[in-house]
Amino acid sequence: MANIETQAYPSTHCGIVRAAAVLLKLDNHPAADRYDAGTVETMVEEASAPDRMGDRLQGSGLHYYCSVTPEGVARTVRGYEGIFPNSLGDLAPSPLTMMTSEYITAVALERLGNRFAAAKCLARAAHMLADVCCPPHSAGLSYYSRYASNHKRYESDGETYFWTEKFGTTDPVTAAEQWAALCAGQAPYETYDNLLKGASDGDLFRKMSRFPDICREIALSGAGELPSVLSNDAELRRQSIDRRLILSIVHTAALFAAFDRDVRDLSVKVPQEQTPYRLYSYGAGKTLFREPLYVRFEEDGSIELLTQEGAYLAVTRFGSVRLTDQTAGMTTRFRFGFEPMMTLYPNGDIYRLLAVIGKRFCSVRRFLHKRSPHFSTQTGFRLDAAD
């Protein structure tokens, strides 16, 4: 790998989030009032978190949504037309699945009045959206491939361009204002209409949101930037970086506007506390428990399913879910995949993420001493409102 320093400036993810919030105000969008100074600072602080070592969303393959290979060959996931893989060739976890997860959790938390936790989850969703907009991420130029130097060079140039070359300032507020002014009137707000309502038919990954279609178009457009990413022509890279930064800002602003609408529109259904639910197992093809369960959202965006007193949910070594007597210190947490799909975190293990390999539901667990995730079988299930 080339020894290219990518931390000389603040993360561009932080700058994109701040600029998107300013853009809402410049466009006089009604959602702008939601993003006050405190909320924006919380989001800016969290925006770069998924790239930090040890973060639950940090790991090889997870931040890539690959419409093409580094050689420009089209990619898709077998059995899922129009869905692109991560850099490992798998459907999930990818920016698409993680963005869906974090966004839905953010809406649910905001409706509960937990604005701080909601803002953090929304910032994480924005991080994944920006990653889809980044050409190295949509063409599979992984940090653990022979194209690592091209990836790092593009992102390093992007940071320099965002913070100094374009407007000559490293002040975050000034930079955000200048980038937002450049983007005024360009945000595709209508693209994010009915974001969580989706279609009433089609496969599992198109039922609950329009994220797959949005990410598909962005990733396909990013494939056209591949020659600039690989080129040694610095001017070509700067032109590409300029286009993609603007795209990231305007789409992030549209995402923030959609969030405001989805929080207010109670016809948009997301899981709620105090509502009885049942777990439906895809593997077993049946409801797992007769007694209803209740959700409780945690500060980190995961949830707990509350069972009858003195019992808890556990995952067996065979990948099934069981209801067991209470054990001291035992907690079972969950995180959304494609809503209403969820995945278990036994004992609060936050390093498990939903994955789908072929049509088999699995989890991915990232061991800190390894560069690549290790896949293990995991029960996939749906959360249904109880009758």
N, C-alpha and C positions, 0 to 999 in steps of 0.2 A: 504494500500500500504506500502511496505517496504520503509524505509527512506534511499534510496541509492542515494548518490550524483553522478550525471552524468556530472557535470560541472567542475570537478577537473582539466581537461585537455581541450585543444581546441577541437572543434567538429571534429570527424573523417571525416565528409564530407569535411572539409577544407583540411585535410591531403590527402584524396583520390584525390581531384581535382589537388592538387599540384603534387602529385606523378604521376598522369596520364600524365600531361604535360611534366614531366621529362622523362617518359617512351617513349614518342614519339621521343624525342631526342636520347635516347639510342638505339632505334630501327631504327634510321636514317630514320624516316618516313618523306616524303615531307611536311606533315601538320605541322611539328614541328615549322617551321618558323613563322607560324601564331600566336603562343603563346609566345609572347615576355614577358619580365618581368612585364611590366605594365598591360598587358592583364591578365596574371596569377594572379597578386595581386587583380585585380578587381573581378575575378572569385572566388578566395579564400574567399574574404570578403563577397560575396553574397551566397556562397555555403551553409551556415548554416541558411540563412535568413528564409526559409520556416518553420523552427522549432520555430521561435520566436513568442511569443504571439502578436497578432494583425496583423501578416503578412497575406497577402491575401490567401496564401496556407496553413495556419496553422489551424488545427481543427480536431476534433474527426472523425476518419473513412477515412480521405482523404489520408493518407500516407500508406495505407495498400492495398496489392494486394494478396488476400488470395486464394492460390491454395488448401489449406486444412484448416479445423478447428483446434483449439488447441488440439483436440482429435485425429487428423490425418485423419478425414473424408474428402474425396474429395469434392471440391466446384466448382461451375461454375454459370454463370448467365443464368437463364432460357431464352431460345430464342436466345442465343448468344453462340453457341458452341465454346469452346476454350478461352472464355473471363472470367476472374476471377473477383469476386466482391471485393469491399472495405470491411472494417470491419463491416459496417452497412448492408452488404448484397446487396448493390446496385452497378450498373455498373460504375457509375461515381458520383462525381469526385474521381479519384484514381490516383496512380502514373502513370499508363498507359495514362490516358487522359491528365493529367497535363504535363507529359513529352512531349507528342505530341504537346500540345499547346505551351509550352515554346520553344521547338526546332524549330518549324516552324516560330514563331515570331523572334527568334534569326537569322535565315537565312534571313528573310525579312529585318530586321534591318541592318544586316551586308551589304547586297546588297545596302542599302541606304547610306552606309558610316558611320552609327552610331555604331561604334565599342564598345563604352562603354556600351550602353544599350544592344547591342547584347550579349556581354560577360556575363552580368548579367542574361539574359534569358537562355543562354546556361548553366551557373552554376546551375540554378534552375532545368533545365532538368537533369543535372548530379545528383543533389540531389535525384530526384525521381528514377533514375536508381539505385542508391545505396540503396534506400529504398526497391526496389524490390529484391535486392541481400541479404537483411537483413532477416534472418529466422523468427524473431518475427513478422515482417511485412508481410511475405508471409504465415503465419499460423494464423493470426488474434489474436495475443496476445496483445490486445489493452491495452492502459494505463487506460482505464475505464472498465476493466474486472477483474476477479479474478486472471488473469495471469499477472497483472501489474508488480508484483515484479520480475517475471521471465524475462519479457521484459527489465526492468530497469537494472537488474543484468547483462544480456547479453551485453547490450550497455555500461554499466559502465566498465565491464571487457574488452570490445572492445577498449574503449578509453585508458585504462591503458596499454593494450597490444600493441596498435599502437604506443603510445608515449613513453613508457618506457621499457616494458618487452621484446619486440622483439629485439630492437637495443640499448636500454639504453640511448635514447636521447629525449629531448623535443624540441630541435631546429627544427623548421618546415622545413627548407631547407635540413638539414642533414637527417632528418627522411624521407622526400620525396625521396631523392637520394637513400637511402638504400632500401626503399620499391620498388622503381622503378627498381633497380638493381636485386632484387629478382624476379621481374615480366618480365624481359627482354625476348623478343621473344615469349611471351605467349598471346599477345593481339589478339582477334579474329576479325581482321580488315575485313576479307571477309564476316563475318556475317552481317556487316552493309552496304554491297554493295547494291546499288539501294534502299536505305532506304526510300526515299520519293516517289518512283515511284510506288511500290506496284503492285498488280494485277489489271487487267482491269475489273474483274467481282467479284462476291461474295458480302457479305453484306457490309453495310456502313462502318463498322469499319475495313475492310481489303482493302479498295480501295486505300487509299492514303499513307499508310506507312507499313513498316514491323515491327513496334514496337510491335504489338500484339503477333506475333510469337516469337520475341526475349524475351519479358517479360514472355511469357508463359513458355519457357524452363528454364529461370532463376528461376521463382517462383516454378516450379515443383522440381527443384534440391534443392531448399531451404527447401521444405517439408521434405526431407531426413535428415535435420539437427534438426528437431523438438525434438527428444530424447535428443540431447545434450543441447538444450536450457532449457529444463525442468529438466535436471539432476542436482543433487547436486555435481557431480564430476567435480571439477574445471579444471582438465586436459582435459576432454572431451570438455568442453566449449572452452578452449584455442585452441584446435585443430580445432574446428568448426570455431571459430573466424578467425583463420589464413587462412583457406580456403576461407571464404567469403570476407575477406578484399582483398585478392589477386584477387578474382573474380570481386569485385567492381572496383579495379584499372584497370584491363585489359579491362573490358567492357567500362569504362569511357574513356580510351585512344582511344578505337575503335570509340566511339561516337564523340570524338573530331576530329578524322581523317575524319569521315563521314561529319562532319560539314564543314570542309575545302573544301571537294570535292563538297558538295551540294551548297555552296556559289559560287563556280567557274563554276559549270555546269548549264548553263542557260536553259538547257532542263528540269531541275527540276523546276516545276511550283509552285510558292508560290505567294500570292497576292502582287501586286505592286502598289505604288502610281502612280497617273496620268493615271491609267487604269480604264475605265468605268465598273462598276459592277451593277448587279441587285440582289435584295434579293428574294429568292424563299422560300416560307413558307411551311414547312412540314405539319403544322396543317391545313392550308387552302388549300394546294395543288395548289398554284398559285403564280405567280410573284406579289410582293406586290406593286411595284411602276413602272410606265412606264418610268419615267425619270431616267437616270443612276445616280449612286452614285460613289463617289471616296473615297478611303481609305487614312488615314493619320496616320502614326505610332507615338505613344507617347513614351516618355522616359521610362515609366514603363512597356512597352511591350503591353499595350492595344492599341486599335486603335479607331479612330473616323471615322464615315462614313459622308462625307461631302455631304449635299443635296443642292438643289437650294437655292439661297440667300433668307434669311428671313424665312426659314423653318427648322424644326428639327424632328428627329425620337423620338417617345415616345412609352412606353409600357402601354397599358390600363389595368385596373384592371381585365379585362377578358382574359388577356394574349395575346392580338393581338398587332400588331405594326401599328402605324399610322403616317402620315406625318402632322405636325401641325405648325401653325404660331410660329415664334420665340418668346421665353420668355427669359427675361433677366436672365443671369446666368445659363441657361439650357444647359447642355452638355449630349450627349449620347455616351457612349463608349462601346467597344466590346472586347471580348477575344475569341480566338480560342478554340474550343473543339477538336473533331476530324476534322481536316481540310478537306473540307472547311466548316464544321459546326462552327457556332459562337453563342455567347450568348450576350445579351444586358446588359449593366451597366447603367440603367437610372440615370441621374444626376451624372455620373462618379462614381457610387457606385461600389467600387472594391471588395465588399464582396459577389458578385454574381458569381457563377461558373456554368458551364454547368453540368447538370445531366440528366441521362436517367433512368427512372424507368419503367421496362418492355420495351415497345416500345414508351413510352410517353416522349417527350422532356420537361425537367423541368430545373429550376435553383435551386441551393442550396444557401441559405443565412445564414451566421453564425452570430448569435447575440452574442456579446462579453460576456454577463452575463450568457450565457448558455454553458454547456459543449458539447452538441451535436448540429449538424446542424439542421436547420428547413427547410424542403422542401416546395417550393411553385411553382405553375404552371408557366411556362414561355414558350414563343414562341421559337421554334427551327427553324432555317432557314439556307439556304445555300447561299453562295456568288458566283454568276456566272458571268463570264465575259459577258458584254453586246455585242450584235451583232454589 
